[in-house]
């Protein structure tokens, strides 16, 4: 998608060439909960959200509940995320 490429290039140009940027879709993520902890990862591409130093939610559209769940997970791991629309409150009907 050319919009993703533009976004990726814009961030790389602003931050510098030594930054790895991975683009993904919320709908591709797998959520696992167990007594040992939780995991959020992309099974096909092999990355986990806790592999990243920063997560940017660029486009949420109909995946608001997924994004809120990801934000809760990231908060629990002390990983910063950027998006002005997500507020992961556990009592919200949008949190999974």
VMD Tcl script that draws the C-alpha trace (Angstrom):
set ca {
  {0.00 0.00 0.00}
  {1.49 3.33 -1.02}
  {0.09 5.11 2.08}
  {2.00 2.71 4.36}
  {5.15 3.20 2.30}
  {4.78 6.99 2.55}
  {4.25 6.75 6.33}
  {7.24 4.42 6.78}
  {9.49 6.67 4.68}
  {8.32 9.80 6.50}
  {9.11 8.31 9.90}
  {12.49 7.00 8.73}
  {13.40 10.41 7.32}
  {12.38 12.17 10.53}
  {14.13 9.79 12.94}
  {17.08 8.50 10.93}
  {18.21 5.55 8.85}
  {19.05 3.28 11.83}
  {15.40 2.71 12.71}
  {13.58 -0.52 11.86}
  {9.92 0.05 11.05}
  {7.51 -2.87 10.82}
  {4.04 -2.30 9.43}
  {1.19 -4.58 10.39}
  {-2.56 -4.85 10.58}
  {-4.53 -5.18 13.80}
  {-6.65 -7.89 12.21}
  {-3.52 -10.06 11.76}
  {-2.73 -10.22 15.46}
  {-3.33 -13.20 17.72}
  {-4.17 -12.60 21.38}
  {-3.34 -15.22 24.00}
  {-4.21 -15.07 27.69}
  {-3.12 -17.60 30.29}
  {-2.23 -17.79 33.96}
  {1.41 -17.36 32.90}
  {0.75 -14.05 31.14}
  {-0.45 -12.65 27.87}
  {0.91 -12.48 24.34}
  {-0.02 -10.43 21.31}
  {1.72 -11.48 18.12}
  {1.49 -11.89 14.38}
  {1.66 -15.63 13.76}
  {2.34 -15.36 10.02}
  {5.08 -12.73 10.21}
  {6.62 -13.94 13.46}
  {6.74 -10.76 15.54}
  {5.31 -9.99 18.95}
  {4.16 -6.56 20.09}
  {6.59 -6.71 22.98}
  {9.46 -6.91 20.46}
  {9.05 -3.18 19.80}
  {10.28 -0.05 21.58}
  {7.32 2.02 20.35}
  {4.03 1.15 18.65}
  {2.16 3.65 16.48}
  {-1.50 3.02 15.74}
  {-1.90 4.77 12.43}
  {-5.30 3.62 11.23}
  {-7.83 1.90 13.47}
  {-11.13 2.11 11.61}
  {-13.30 -0.86 12.67}
  {-10.58 -2.51 14.76}
  {-11.03 -0.23 17.76}
  {-11.43 -3.12 20.22}
  {-8.24 -4.77 18.92}
  {-6.37 -1.48 19.26}
  {-7.64 -0.96 22.82}
  {-6.57 -4.50 23.74}
  {-3.14 -3.90 22.20}
  {-2.82 -0.63 24.12}
  {-3.66 -2.42 27.39}
  {-1.06 -5.07 26.61}
  {1.56 -2.45 25.75}
  {0.82 -0.53 28.95}
  {1.31 -3.70 30.99}
  {4.73 -4.15 29.34}
  {5.68 -0.44 29.74}
  {5.99 -0.05 25.98}
  {4.91 3.38 24.74}
  {2.30 3.68 22.01}
  {1.02 6.62 20.02}
  {-2.60 7.28 19.17}
  {-4.91 9.97 20.45}
  {-8.07 7.84 20.18}
  {-7.13 4.86 22.35}
  {-7.73 4.90 26.07}
  {-7.49 1.30 27.32}
  {-9.83 1.25 30.30}
  {-10.56 -2.29 31.51}
  {-14.20 -1.45 32.24}
  {-14.83 -0.15 28.72}
  {-17.08 -2.22 26.49}
  {-14.47 -1.68 23.76}
  {-11.69 -3.44 25.67}
  {-11.30 -7.12 24.96}
}
mol new
graphics top color blue
foreach p $ca { graphics top sphere $p radius 0.5 }
foreach p [lrange $ca 0 end-1] q [lrange $ca 1 end] { graphics top cylinder $p $q radius 0.2 }
display resetview
